[in-house]
Amino acid sequence: MGVGAFLIWSFTPFYFEAVQSLGVIEIVAHRFLWCIPFMALVLTLARQWADLFAALRNRRVLATLFLTAALISVNWSMFIFTVVTDQLLASSLGYFLSPLVNVLLGFVVLRERLSSGQRIAVALAAIGVGIQIVAFGQVPWIALVIAFSFGSYGLLRKTVAAGPAVGLFVECTVIAPIAAATLIWFSIQGTGAFGQSGLGFDALIAFSGVVTGLPLLMFAASARRVKLATIGLMQYIAPCFYLVFALTFFPQPFGTAEIVTFAFIWLALIIYTVEIFRTRIV
């Protein structure tokens, strides 16, 4: 289930490429809205409506899930933006950085102690980002936004007292009014795509609910059954595919600066992986 979740995420660029005529904002709005009926079905089958109502009565849980909803909307927007603007390489870099950002956030926010290997890994990742800044004269902001939004989302979702299905349903629900208002505005302006391109394309848009909810549920199910270290290693699957797709199906320049940057990030991840095997059993 864990590998399946990351493989679904790996191939989502082709889905977002197919619906890119909607634009980033409209795609994200549809993701939130169409995920609600899918997650409602999941909650019904799993008999978790009581858990949902308990979460809704907890103001702290609601406040945290509103924040995580904002973070995941930023993450989704940046990822989709890289697909529709042929910058998938930035997503690959961002998600390669994500495990190292988790280590950094654990140190800064949770006051977790870093091993010497983890310190070296984070330092190498910082050097890799620095190379991008020197080579292009600008901060690789897309990759950093993806890495830190996903890392912060994971940190908060780890601490909130709500299960995966309940949490995702609440996240989609709290953003739903904004998403609905956005789509209504697009419709009034005559730029909304839903209902304008035939039933087949509308069904493809509605399928975004499954594309959003299914891999998250598969990931959550696997996380309960395997060690956290194993999940950490699975995180490499999607950015590896993104890199391959960025060089083949979504051709993008991959010059010396990119090669050196990725080399530093990969070296950091190798050290990070060694630390996983050294400190715990996968």
N, C-alpha and C positions, 0 to 999 in steps of 0.2 A: 504493500500500500504506500509506503514511503517513497520507494523508487517510482511508483506509478504517479504519485502526486508531482514529483519533480519533473518527470517526463512530460506530463500535461503542461506544466508551466514552461517547459523548454520549447514546446511547439506552439504556444500562444501567439508568438509574433505573426504566424501565418493567419491566425484568426483575425487579429487586429489589422493586418494588412488588407484582409477581405472587406472589412467594414470601415476602412480609413476615410471614406467619403463623409462620414458623420463628423469628423473632427474630434480632437482629444476630449474637450469638455463634454460633448454630447455622448461619447462612448462611455466615459466615466459615470455620467448621470444614469445611463441605461444600466450599467453594471449594478449600481446600488439598487435601483428599482426592481429589476428582474431577479435579483438575488433573493428578494423578500419572499415571493411565493415559493421559490425552491426551498429556502430554509424553513418556511412554514410547514412544508410537506415533511422535511426532515424532522422537525420538532414533533410533529404529529406521530410519525412512525416510531420515533425514539421515546415518545411519551415524556417530553421534557417541558411541557407548557408550565408546569408548576415551578420548575427551576427558573423559567423566564420571568414569571410574575414575582418570584422572590428577588431576582436581580433588579427588576423595575422599582421595587420598594426601597432599594438601597441607593441613597443619593451618591455615596462615594463611588459605587460601581458604575452608576450612570455617568458621573462626571469623567471617570477614567475611560469609559467606552466612547464617550463623545470625543475625547482627545485621541484615542486610538483610531477612531473613524476618520478624523482629520488627517492623521499621519498616513493611514493606508490610502486615502484619497490622493494625497500628494505623491505617494509611491506609485500608485497606479497611473496617475497622470504623467509622471516623468517617464515611466516605462513605455506607455503608449506613444508618448511624444517621440521617443527614440525610434520607435518602429515606423511611424508615419513620416518622419523627417530623415530617414536613412542614417540614424546614429546609434544603431543597435550595439556597436562596439562600446559605447558609453555605458549601456546597461550591463554588458558583460563585465566591464571593469568595476562597476558599482556593486554587483552581486558577488564578485570575487573579494571585494573589500569588506563585505558585510560580516563574515565571521570575525575578522580582525576588529571591526567597529564594535562588535558585541563584547570582545575582550576589553576594549578601551572603555566602553560604557560601564562594564562591570567594575572596572577600576575606579572610574570617576564618580559614578552614581552609587553603586553598592559597596564601595570601599573594599573590593576584593583584592587580594594580594596577587601580583603578577609574578610568574616564574621568570627566570632569566631568559628562557626560550621565548616566552610570550613577549617580553620586552623587546627582544631582538626582532621578532616578527612584526610588531607594531612599528618599530623604527624603520624597518625595511619598506613597509607599506607607505610610510610617510615620505621616504626618499623617492619611491615610485611616483607618488603624487607630485612631489617637488619637481621631478623631471618633466612632467607634463606642464607645470607652470613655467619653467625655464624655456622649454622647447616652443611653446605656443604663446607665451606671454599672458596667459589667463588661467584662472583656477578651473580645473575640470569639474565645474559645479554640478552638472547633471549626474555624474557618477557619485559625487559626494552626497547629493540630495537623496539619491536612491539608496545608498549605503546607510546613511544616518536615519532616514525615515523608516526603513525596514528594521534597522537595529533598535531604534527607539520603540517602534511598534511591538517588536518581540519582547522587549524589556517590560513594557507596561502590561501586555497581555499575559505575561508570566506571573505577574503579581495580582491581577484583578481576580476577584472571587466570582468568576463566571466561566462556564464550560465553553468549548470552542463553538458549538452550534448556537448556544444562547448568545454568546458574545458577538458572533458575526451577525445574527438577526438584529440585535440591538444596534450595532454599528450601522447597518444598512437603514434601519428604521429612523434613527436620529438624523441621518443625512437625507432621507427620502423627501422631506418638504423642500429642501434646497434643490435637490435633483429634479423634482417635479416642476418647481417654479422655473428652473432653467430650461427644461424641455418645452414648457408652455410658452416661454418667451421666444425660443427658437421657432416654435410653430406660428406664433403671431407675426414674427418677422419674415416668415415664409422660407426659412432656411432649415427647418427641421426635416430630417430624412425619414422618420418613421411614418409609414402609411403613404409614402410617395414613390416607392420603387418596387412595388409588388409584394405579394404575400411571402414569397420565398426569402426576400431580403429582410422583411419584418421578422420572420421566424429566425433568421440568422442573428438579428439583433437581440431577440428574446433569449436566444441560446446563451447570451452573455451571463445569465443567471447561473447556468450550469457550469460554464467555464470558470466563473468566480467561486462558486460554493463547493463544487465537487473536490477539487484538489486540496482545498483547505481542510475539508472533512477527512479526506484520506490521510493527509499529513498528520492531523490531530490523532486519528486512530492509530497510526504507526508510532507516534510519539509516546503513546501509553504502553507500547509493547516492546520497544527497543531502547537501548541506552542513549542518553543525550549525545554522547560522543559519536555514535553511529549517525545520528541525525546531522551532526556537524559535518561529517564527511559527505553526506548526501547533498549538502548545500552546494557542492562543487558541480553537480550534474548540470543544472540549468545554465550557469554562466559559460560552461564549456560549449554547450550547444549554441548559445548566443554568439560566441566567438566564431564558431564554424559557420553559422548562418551569415554573420556579418562579412565574412570573407568569400561567401559563395552566392547564396540566394539574394542577399542584400549587400552587394559589393560596396565596400568602403575602404578608403586608404589605410594601409597598415605599414607605416614607414619605420625608420630607425627609432624615433622617439617612442612610438607605441610598443615596439618590440622590447626596448629597454625597460619601459614602464611595466609591462606585463611580466617581464623576467623578474623584476624586483618583487612584484606582488606574488608571483608563483613561488619564488624562493621563500617569501614570508609564510605562505600557506604550507609549504613543505615542512618548515620548522614548526608551525602551528600543529600540523598533523602528527609529527613526531612527538610533540608534547602530549597530544591526546593519547597515543599509544604508551607513552612513558608513565603517565600519571593515572591512567584508568584502562580498564579492559573494554574493548569495543564489542 
